[in-house]
């Protein structure tokens, strides 16, 4: 039987947004535009960088969000995974700083990301980019906003002239098959999706290895703006699996999804060892 909707969702979204704004201020205190961060930096297992800002924001959000919905489990880039989330209806999915390398180097393209899953589907999402003065919010079935104003993804239905962002090797491979306008890679994956949602760009390619926390909040923003995020085979993205790691993904306005997926099939056929 389908679980009933969360009745406090509209008020909850406002509270999530306020928590993200406060968390963004914590990170901004250690951010240096155009220069190296003032935060201490170290390497996680596997070599990925983390800063004291990541940890401070993660800790802050866990306290704030857990108070908002105590029954929700927790999944975050900076917290040891707890399998309890697999048995819970509600799960917070958090990336305290999506785009840590951008944050470290002084690029403004990083974001605080929070999604709330209900039975594995995002129902509320916030992508807050404090250094860009942009806050994206979405609630399932109620549209998406940027700084409070409604946003909509592109209505394009063909790749000719479309503005597409992604890793350069993927864009180069696509360019051999289709004409389009390449956009420099956006360091924060969440912002790449959010900028598709607001029409700044038309589509994006995502290489394998994205995690739930990179995409869940921005996925809902994109959906509610009339766009679509899918696997490279055109299937919906599934969240809160035992291993929250994804293969190649495709994001665009709804009308571009089919032609983009078709082009990707051509990429695989021409360069199966690379795609």
PyMOL commands that set and color helices and strands:
alter all, ss='L'
color gray80, all
select helices_A, chain A and resi 9-28+52-68+83-87+100-105+130-132+168-175+189-197+212-224+254-270
alter helices_A, ss='H'
color red, helices_A
select strands_A, chain A and resi 41-43+49-51+73-76+90-98+111-118+121-129+134-139+144-146+149-150+163-165+181-183+203-206+227-231+249-253
alter strands_A, ss='S'
color yellow, strands_A
deselect
rebuild
show_as cartoon
